[in-house]
C-alpha cells in the first residue's frame, strides 16, 4: 500500500483508535485486503481505494477474495475515498464486480462525507449483516 491509500490508512488508524489494526503487506498472495481490524468481538477486512473520479482500480483477485470471504461467513469491505472532498464510500466485499463496472456509482452500504462520522463507520464494519 502506497500513495493515497497509505495516507487514508494513517487517518483511519488515528480516527478509529479502538480498533486493533493489522496492515497486510502481501506480495506472495494477491487479493487479500489491505487491512485486518478487530474490535469488541468483531473482526473485518478492508480493501482501501482512492480515486480522483468515479473509477476504482480493483484486480480480479481482489474481487474473488472478497466475494469468497463474505460468501463463507467472513466480513470484508471495500472502502473508497474521493480525493477531491475526502468522502468515504463503504461497499460490501461482494460488490467487487459492480465496483469494477460502475465505480463509485455502484450502490454503497453507506457514505461518510468529511469529517467522517467514525462511530457510524465502525458500527457498519462491526455489525453489517451480509
Buried (B, 14 or more C-beta within 10 A) or exposed (E): BEEBBEBBBEEBBEBBEEBEBEEBEEEEEEBBBBBBBEBEEBBBBBBBBBBEEEBBEBEEEBBBBBBBBBEEEBBBBBBBBBEEEBBBBBBBBBBBBBBBEBBBEBEBBBEBEEEBEBEEBBEBBBEBEB
